[in-house]
Amino acid sequence: MPDGSTVPPNLSREAAVEWLHAQGFTHFSVSTLEKAAHRGDGPPRMQIGRFVYYPVTGLREWLTKLIQEGSRPRRRRRRGEPLD
């Protein structure tokens, strides 16, 4: 998917993943976006009926935030282990 003014303002889930891959973020998938939305820390999205769309500006801001925060490895807590 080309970058720049030819990109539509809102992308479907699959198109959003293609756009992320074109930007060099190949480890993202539709599942990644859905899990991030479920956790509440995903990119802004619009749901129209059963269809979900991601604004390109929101994806860019979300990526910028992820890069600034840095990704830290996640691990499962053991039962009874305190939260950090």
Backbone atoms as SQL, in Angstrom:
CREATE TABLE atoms (id INTEGER PRIMARY KEY, chain TEXT, resi INTEGER, resn TEXT, atom TEXT, x REAL, y REAL, z REAL);
INSERT INTO atoms VALUES
  (1, 'A', 1, 'MET', 'N', 0.849, -1.164, 0.000),
  (2, 'A', 1, 'MET', 'CA', 0.000, 0.000, 0.000),
  (3, 'A', 1, 'MET', 'C', 0.901, 1.235, 0.000),
  (4, 'A', 2, 'PRO', 'N', 0.709, 2.149, -0.928),
  (5, 'A', 2, 'PRO', 'CA', 1.576, 3.322, -1.007),
  (6, 'A', 2, 'PRO', 'C', 1.361, 4.268, 0.155),
  (7, 'A', 3, 'ASP', 'N', 2.425, 4.945, 0.514),
  (8, 'A', 3, 'ASP', 'CA', 2.355, 5.906, 1.607),
  (9, 'A', 3, 'ASP', 'C', 2.128, 7.295, 1.021),
  (10, 'A', 4, 'GLY', 'N', 1.581, 8.194, 1.803),
  (11, 'A', 4, 'GLY', 'CA', 1.400, 9.568, 1.342),
  (12, 'A', 4, 'GLY', 'C', -0.052, 9.914, 1.150),
  (13, 'A', 5, 'SER', 'N', -0.312, 10.824, 0.229),
  (14, 'A', 5, 'SER', 'CA', -1.662, 11.343, 0.060),
  (15, 'A', 5, 'SER', 'C', -2.595, 10.344, -0.606),
  (16, 'A', 6, 'THR', 'N', -2.080, 9.278, -1.211),
  (17, 'A', 6, 'THR', 'CA', -2.946, 8.312, -1.871),
  (18, 'A', 6, 'THR', 'C', -3.564, 7.318, -0.896),
  (19, 'A', 7, 'VAL', 'N', -3.137, 7.339, 0.356),
  (20, 'A', 7, 'VAL', 'CA', -3.696, 6.429, 1.355),
  (21, 'A', 7, 'VAL', 'C', -5.060, 6.957, 1.780),
  (22, 'A', 8, 'PRO', 'N', -6.101, 6.111, 1.757),
  (23, 'A', 8, 'PRO', 'CA', -7.411, 6.579, 2.208),
  (24, 'A', 8, 'PRO', 'C', -7.365, 6.947, 3.689),
  (25, 'A', 9, 'PRO', 'N', -8.262, 7.842, 4.131),
  (26, 'A', 9, 'PRO', 'CA', -8.202, 8.292, 5.524),
  (27, 'A', 9, 'PRO', 'C', -8.507, 7.199, 6.539),
  (28, 'A', 10, 'ASN', 'N', -9.299, 6.199, 6.163),
  (29, 'A', 10, 'ASN', 'CA', -9.645, 5.109, 7.079),
  (30, 'A', 10, 'ASN', 'C', -9.356, 3.777, 6.406),
  (31, 'A', 11, 'LEU', 'N', -8.781, 2.865, 7.171),
  (32, 'A', 11, 'LEU', 'CA', -8.396, 1.565, 6.629),
  (33, 'A', 11, 'LEU', 'C', -9.140, 0.448, 7.348),
  (34, 'A', 12, 'SER', 'N', -9.488, -0.594, 6.605),
  (35, 'A', 12, 'SER', 'CA', -10.061, -1.778, 7.242),
  (36, 'A', 12, 'SER', 'C', -8.963, -2.467, 8.038),
  (37, 'A', 13, 'ARG', 'N', -9.336, -3.470, 8.822),
  (38, 'A', 13, 'ARG', 'CA', -8.337, -4.179, 9.629),
  (39, 'A', 13, 'ARG', 'C', -7.212, -4.742, 8.770),
  (40, 'A', 14, 'GLU', 'N', -7.586, -5.414, 7.690),
  (41, 'A', 14, 'GLU', 'CA', -6.580, -6.031, 6.829),
  (42, 'A', 14, 'GLU', 'C', -5.710, -4.976, 6.160),
  (43, 'A', 15, 'ALA', 'N', -6.328, -3.890, 5.696),
  (44, 'A', 15, 'ALA', 'CA', -5.560, -2.816, 5.059),
  (45, 'A', 15, 'ALA', 'C', -4.660, -2.123, 6.076),
  (46, 'A', 16, 'ALA', 'N', -5.117, -2.016, 7.327),
  (47, 'A', 16, 'ALA', 'CA', -4.288, -1.403, 8.371),
  (48, 'A', 16, 'ALA', 'C', -3.043, -2.246, 8.621),
  (49, 'A', 17, 'VAL', 'N', -3.200, -3.567, 8.623),
  (50, 'A', 17, 'VAL', 'CA', -2.050, -4.456, 8.820),
  (51, 'A', 17, 'VAL', 'C', -1.097, -4.348, 7.630),
  (52, 'A', 18, 'GLU', 'N', -1.638, -4.275, 6.413),
  (53, 'A', 18, 'GLU', 'CA', -0.785, -4.094, 5.232),
  (54, 'A', 18, 'GLU', 'C', -0.017, -2.782, 5.325),
  (55, 'A', 19, 'TRP', 'N', -0.685, -1.725, 5.787),
  (56, 'A', 19, 'TRP', 'CA', -0.030, -0.419, 5.932),
  (57, 'A', 19, 'TRP', 'C', 1.088, -0.502, 6.969),
  (58, 'A', 20, 'LEU', 'N', 0.831, -1.176, 8.100),
  (59, 'A', 20, 'LEU', 'CA', 1.859, -1.340, 9.126),
  (60, 'A', 20, 'LEU', 'C', 3.053, -2.118, 8.578),
  (61, 'A', 21, 'HIS', 'N', 2.792, -3.161, 7.787),
  (62, 'A', 21, 'HIS', 'CA', 3.879, -3.938, 7.193),
  (63, 'A', 21, 'HIS', 'C', 4.681, -3.078, 6.225),
  (64, 'A', 22, 'ALA', 'N', 4.001, -2.217, 5.458),
  (65, 'A', 22, 'ALA', 'CA', 4.694, -1.329, 4.520),
  (66, 'A', 22, 'ALA', 'C', 5.574, -0.324, 5.255),
  (67, 'A', 23, 'GLN', 'N', 5.204, 0.015, 6.497),
  (68, 'A', 23, 'GLN', 'CA', 5.996, 0.945, 7.293),
  (69, 'A', 23, 'GLN', 'C', 7.166, 0.247, 7.978),
  (70, 'A', 24, 'GLY', 'N', 7.263, -1.074, 7.822),
  (71, 'A', 24, 'GLY', 'CA', 8.375, -1.818, 8.404),
  (72, 'A', 24, 'GLY', 'C', 8.030, -2.550, 9.690),
  (73, 'A', 25, 'PHE', 'N', 6.786, -2.482, 10.124),
  (74, 'A', 25, 'PHE', 'CA', 6.354, -3.160, 11.350),
  (75, 'A', 25, 'PHE', 'C', 5.699, -4.483, 10.959),
  (76, 'A', 26, 'THR', 'N', 6.537, -5.480, 10.692),
  (77, 'A', 26, 'THR', 'CA', 6.030, -6.737, 10.147),
  (78, 'A', 26, 'THR', 'C', 5.481, -7.679, 11.205),
  (79, 'A', 27, 'HIS', 'N', 5.675, -7.383, 12.484),
  (80, 'A', 27, 'HIS', 'CA', 5.201, -8.292, 13.527),
  (81, 'A', 27, 'HIS', 'C', 3.754, -8.018, 13.935),
  (82, 'A', 28, 'PHE', 'N', 3.077, -7.064, 13.286),
  (83, 'A', 28, 'PHE', 'CA', 1.680, -6.780, 13.599),
  (84, 'A', 28, 'PHE', 'C', 0.767, -7.638, 12.735),
  (85, 'A', 29, 'SER', 'N', -0.354, -8.054, 13.317),
  (86, 'A', 29, 'SER', 'CA', -1.362, -8.814, 12.586),
  (87, 'A', 29, 'SER', 'C', -2.732, -8.287, 12.988),
  (88, 'A', 30, 'VAL', 'N', -3.762, -8.799, 12.344),
  (89, 'A', 30, 'VAL', 'CA', -5.126, -8.419, 12.718),
  (90, 'A', 30, 'VAL', 'C', -5.367, -8.780, 14.174),
  (91, 'A', 31, 'SER', 'N', -4.863, -9.923, 14.588),
  (92, 'A', 31, 'SER', 'CA', -5.005, -10.363, 15.976),
  (93, 'A', 31, 'SER', 'C', -4.342, -9.376, 16.937),
  (94, 'A', 32, 'THR', 'N', -3.182, -8.843, 16.561),
  (95, 'A', 32, 'THR', 'CA', -2.481, -7.867, 17.402),
  (96, 'A', 32, 'THR', 'C', -3.347, -6.638, 17.626),
  (97, 'A', 33, 'LEU', 'N', -3.966, -6.136, 16.547),
  (98, 'A', 33, 'LEU', 'CA', -4.819, -4.953, 16.665),
  (99, 'A', 33, 'LEU', 'C', -6.045, -5.238, 17.526),
  (100, 'A', 34, 'GLU', 'N', -6.648, -6.417, 17.350),
  (101, 'A', 34, 'GLU', 'CA', -7.834, -6.766, 18.130),
  (102, 'A', 34, 'GLU', 'C', -7.504, -6.919, 19.611),
  (103, 'A', 35, 'LYS', 'N', -6.371, -7.541, 19.923),
  (104, 'A', 35, 'LYS', 'CA', -5.975, -7.709, 21.326),
  (105, 'A', 35, 'LYS', 'C', -5.668, -6.362, 21.968),
  (106, 'A', 36, 'ALA', 'N', -5.008, -5.474, 21.228),
  (107, 'A', 36, 'ALA', 'CA', -4.705, -4.142, 21.757),
  (108, 'A', 36, 'ALA', 'C', -5.994, -3.364, 22.006),
  (109, 'A', 37, 'ALA', 'N', -6.967, -3.505, 21.126),
  (110, 'A', 37, 'ALA', 'CA', -8.250, -2.830, 21.323),
  (111, 'A', 37, 'ALA', 'C', -8.956, -3.385, 22.556),
  (112, 'A', 38, 'HIS', 'N', -8.878, -4.693, 22.759),
  (113, 'A', 38, 'HIS', 'CA', -9.511, -5.321, 23.920),
  (114, 'A', 38, 'HIS', 'C', -8.863, -4.845, 25.224),
  (115, 'A', 39, 'ARG', 'N', -7.532, -4.675, 25.205),
  (116, 'A', 39, 'ARG', 'CA', -6.827, -4.175, 26.388),
  (117, 'A', 39, 'ARG', 'C', -7.063, -2.684, 26.605),
  (118, 'A', 40, 'GLY', 'N', -7.473, -1.982, 25.558),
  (119, 'A', 40, 'GLY', 'CA', -7.720, -0.548, 25.678),
  (120, 'A', 40, 'GLY', 'C', -6.521, 0.309, 25.329),
  (121, 'A', 41, 'ASP', 'N', -5.443, -0.300, 24.827),
  (122, 'A', 41, 'ASP', 'CA', -4.271, 0.499, 24.478),
  (123, 'A', 41, 'ASP', 'C', -3.966, 0.440, 22.985),
  (124, 'A', 42, 'GLY', 'N', -4.959, 0.098, 22.186),
  (125, 'A', 42, 'GLY', 'CA', -4.767, 0.012, 20.743),
  (126, 'A', 42, 'GLY', 'C', -4.998, 1.347, 20.058),
  (127, 'A', 43, 'PRO', 'N', -4.837, 1.359, 18.748),
  (128, 'A', 43, 'PRO', 'CA', -5.060, 2.595, 18.005),
  (129, 'A', 43, 'PRO', 'C', -6.544, 2.947, 17.979),
  (130, 'A', 44, 'PRO', 'N', -6.870, 4.226, 17.763),
  (131, 'A', 44, 'PRO', 'CA', -8.276, 4.604, 17.670),
  (132, 'A', 44, 'PRO', 'C', -8.940, 3.865, 16.505),
  (133, 'A', 45, 'ARG', 'N', -10.198, 3.515, 16.692),
  (134, 'A', 45, 'ARG', 'CA', -10.899, 2.783, 15.643),
  (135, 'A', 45, 'ARG', 'C', -12.360, 3.181, 15.609),
  (136, 'A', 46, 'MET', 'N', -12.976, 2.944, 14.468),
  (137, 'A', 46, 'MET', 'CA', -14.401, 3.204, 14.297),
  (138, 'A', 46, 'MET', 'C', -15.057, 1.885, 13.921),
  (139, 'A', 47, 'GLN', 'N', -16.163, 1.577, 14.566),
  (140, 'A', 47, 'GLN', 'CA', -16.880, 0.364, 14.215),
  (141, 'A', 47, 'GLN', 'C', -18.206, 0.757, 13.602),
  (142, 'A', 48, 'ILE', 'N', -18.429, 0.301, 12.384),
  (143, 'A', 48, 'ILE', 'CA', -19.677, 0.554, 11.671),
  (144, 'A', 48, 'ILE', 'C', -20.267, -0.814, 11.360),
  (145, 'A', 49, 'GLY', 'N', -21.281, -1.181, 12.126),
  (146, 'A', 49, 'GLY', 'CA', -21.834, -2.522, 11.988),
  (147, 'A', 49, 'GLY', 'C', -20.807, -3.543, 12.434),
  (148, 'A', 50, 'ARG', 'N', -20.522, -4.512, 11.564),
  (149, 'A', 50, 'ARG', 'CA', -19.508, -5.520, 11.888),
  (150, 'A', 50, 'ARG', 'C', -18.118, -5.118, 11.431),
  (151, 'A', 51, 'PHE', 'N', -18.023, -4.000, 10.726),
  (152, 'A', 51, 'PHE', 'CA', -16.750, -3.600, 10.136),
  (153, 'A', 51, 'PHE', 'C', -16.011, -2.627, 11.039),
  (154, 'A', 52, 'VAL', 'N', -14.705, -2.791, 11.121),
  (155, 'A', 52, 'VAL', 'CA', -13.852, -1.934, 11.942),
  (156, 'A', 52, 'VAL', 'C', -12.896, -1.200, 11.017),
  (157, 'A', 53, 'TYR', 'N', -12.773, 0.108, 11.232),
  (158, 'A', 53, 'TYR', 'CA', -11.877, 0.931, 10.426),
  (159, 'A', 53, 'TYR', 'C', -10.921, 1.672, 11.341),
  (160, 'A', 54, 'TYR', 'N', -9.685, 1.815, 10.884),
  (161, 'A', 54, 'TYR', 'CA', -8.654, 2.524, 11.633),
  (162, 'A', 54, 'TYR', 'C', -8.248, 3.775, 10.864),
  (163, 'A', 55, 'PRO', 'N', -8.363, 4.969, 11.476),
  (164, 'A', 55, 'PRO', 'CA', -7.866, 6.172, 10.808),
  (165, 'A', 55, 'PRO', 'C', -6.337, 6.111, 10.703),
  (166, 'A', 56, 'VAL', 'N', -5.801, 6.491, 9.547),
  (167, 'A', 56, 'VAL', 'CA', -4.354, 6.442, 9.333),
  (168, 'A', 56, 'VAL', 'C', -3.639, 7.348, 10.324),
  (169, 'A', 57, 'THR', 'N', -4.207, 8.521, 10.598),
  (170, 'A', 57, 'THR', 'CA', -3.562, 9.433, 11.559),
  (171, 'A', 57, 'THR', 'C', -3.499, 8.794, 12.938),
  (172, 'A', 58, 'GLY', 'N', -4.539, 8.057, 13.313),
  (173, 'A', 58, 'GLY', 'CA', -4.540, 7.363, 14.599),
  (174, 'A', 58, 'GLY', 'C', -3.498, 6.262, 14.654),
  (175, 'A', 59, 'LEU', 'N', -3.319, 5.537, 13.544),
  (176, 'A', 59, 'LEU', 'CA', -2.287, 4.497, 13.494),
  (177, 'A', 59, 'LEU', 'C', -0.900, 5.110, 13.645),
  (178, 'A', 60, 'ARG', 'N', -0.677, 6.246, 12.977),
  (179, 'A', 60, 'ARG', 'CA', 0.630, 6.910, 13.079),
  (180, 'A', 60, 'ARG', 'C', 0.900, 7.359, 14.512),
  (181, 'A', 61, 'GLU', 'N', -0.103, 7.965, 15.155),
  (182, 'A', 61, 'GLU', 'CA', 0.072, 8.423, 16.542),
  (183, 'A', 61, 'GLU', 'C', 0.315, 7.236, 17.474),
  (184, 'A', 62, 'TRP', 'N', -0.402, 6.145, 17.257),
  (185, 'A', 62, 'TRP', 'CA', -0.245, 4.952, 18.088),
  (186, 'A', 62, 'TRP', 'C', 1.159, 4.378, 17.944),
  (187, 'A', 63, 'LEU', 'N', 1.665, 4.304, 16.700),
  (188, 'A', 63, 'LEU', 'CA', 3.022, 3.810, 16.476),
  (189, 'A', 63, 'LEU', 'C', 4.050, 4.719, 17.130),
  (190, 'A', 64, 'THR', 'N', 3.851, 6.027, 17.025),
  (191, 'A', 64, 'THR', 'CA', 4.770, 6.980, 17.648),
  (192, 'A', 64, 'THR', 'C', 4.806, 6.768, 19.152),
  (193, 'A', 65, 'LYS', 'N', 3.626, 6.566, 19.756),
  (194, 'A', 65, 'LYS', 'CA', 3.552, 6.334, 21.200),
  (195, 'A', 65, 'LYS', 'C', 4.261, 5.038, 21.584),
  (196, 'A', 66, 'LEU', 'N', 4.064, 3.982, 20.791),
  (197, 'A', 66, 'LEU', 'CA', 4.729, 2.708, 21.073),
  (198, 'A', 66, 'LEU', 'C', 6.244, 2.842, 20.989),
  (199, 'A', 67, 'ILE', 'N', 6.714, 3.574, 19.993),
  (200, 'A', 67, 'ILE', 'CA', 8.155, 3.746, 19.815),
  (201, 'A', 67, 'ILE', 'C', 8.738, 4.560, 20.960),
  (202, 'A', 68, 'GLN', 'N', 8.036, 5.618, 21.371),
  (203, 'A', 68, 'GLN', 'CA', 8.528, 6.462, 22.461),
  (204, 'A', 68, 'GLN', 'C', 8.562, 5.706, 23.782),
  (205, 'A', 69, 'GLU', 'N', 7.527, 4.918, 24.047),
  (206, 'A', 69, 'GLU', 'CA', 7.469, 4.165, 25.302),
  (207, 'A', 69, 'GLU', 'C', 8.436, 2.992, 25.290),
  (208, 'A', 70, 'GLY', 'N', 8.730, 2.498, 24.113),
  (209, 'A', 70, 'GLY', 'CA', 9.580, 1.309, 24.017),
  (210, 'A', 70, 'GLY', 'C', 8.760, 0.087, 24.361),
  (211, 'A', 71, 'SER', 'N', 9.053, -0.986, 23.715),
  (212, 'A', 71, 'SER', 'CA', 8.293, -2.198, 24.017),
  (213, 'A', 71, 'SER', 'C', 9.034, -2.985, 25.075),
  (214, 'A', 72, 'ARG', 'N', 8.303, -3.422, 26.052),
  (215, 'A', 72, 'ARG', 'CA', 8.916, -4.236, 27.095),
  (216, 'A', 72, 'ARG', 'C', 8.321, -5.629, 27.005),
  (217, 'A', 73, 'PRO', 'N', 9.116, -6.624, 27.253),
  (218, 'A', 73, 'PRO', 'CA', 8.595, -7.984, 27.145),
  (219, 'A', 73, 'PRO', 'C', 7.515, -8.234, 28.196),
  (220, 'A', 74, 'ARG', 'N', 6.481, -8.904, 27.785),
  (221, 'A', 74, 'ARG', 'CA', 5.396, -9.229, 28.714),
  (222, 'A', 74, 'ARG', 'C', 5.548, -10.683, 29.130),
  (223, 'A', 75, 'ARG', 'N', 5.241, -10.933, 30.358),
  (224, 'A', 75, 'ARG', 'CA', 5.235, -12.317, 30.806),
  (225, 'A', 75, 'ARG', 'C', 4.030, -12.507, 31.699),
  (226, 'A', 76, 'ARG', 'N', 3.595, -13.722, 31.791),
  (227, 'A', 76, 'ARG', 'CA', 2.432, -14.021, 32.620),
  (228, 'A', 76, 'ARG', 'C', 2.825, -14.005, 34.080),
  (229, 'A', 77, 'ARG', 'N', 1.941, -13.461, 34.881),
  (230, 'A', 77, 'ARG', 'CA', 2.175, -13.489, 36.330),
  (231, 'A', 77, 'ARG', 'C', 1.799, -14.860, 36.862),
  (232, 'A', 78, 'ARG', 'N', 2.516, -15.272, 37.864),
  (233, 'A', 78, 'ARG', 'CA', 2.143, -16.506, 38.553),
  (234, 'A', 78, 'ARG', 'C', 1.061, -16.177, 39.563),
  (235, 'A', 79, 'ARG', 'N', 0.304, -17.169, 39.911),
  (236, 'A', 79, 'ARG', 'CA', -0.776, -16.968, 40.869),
  (237, 'A', 79, 'ARG', 'C', -0.202, -16.452, 42.184),
  (238, 'A', 80, 'GLY', 'N', -0.775, -15.381, 42.700),
  (239, 'A', 80, 'GLY', 'CA', -0.332, -14.812, 43.964),
  (240, 'A', 80, 'GLY', 'C', 0.811, -13.823, 43.831),
  (241, 'A', 81, 'GLU', 'N', 1.368, -13.674, 42.645),
  (242, 'A', 81, 'GLU', 'CA', 2.472, -12.740, 42.434),
  (243, 'A', 81, 'GLU', 'C', 1.915, -11.315, 42.404),
  (244, 'A', 82, 'PRO', 'N', 2.541, -10.379, 43.114),
  (245, 'A', 82, 'PRO', 'CA', 2.008, -9.012, 43.138),
  (246, 'A', 82, 'PRO', 'C', 2.180, -8.310, 41.794),
  (247, 'A', 83, 'LEU', 'N', 1.298, -7.349, 41.535),
  (248, 'A', 83, 'LEU', 'CA', 1.409, -6.530, 40.328),
  (249, 'A', 83, 'LEU', 'C', 2.586, -5.584, 40.459),
  (250, 'A', 84, 'ASP', 'N', 3.215, -5.241, 39.359),
  (251, 'A', 84, 'ASP', 'CA', 4.342, -4.301, 39.379),
  (252, 'A', 84, 'ASP', 'C', 3.859, -2.882, 39.571);
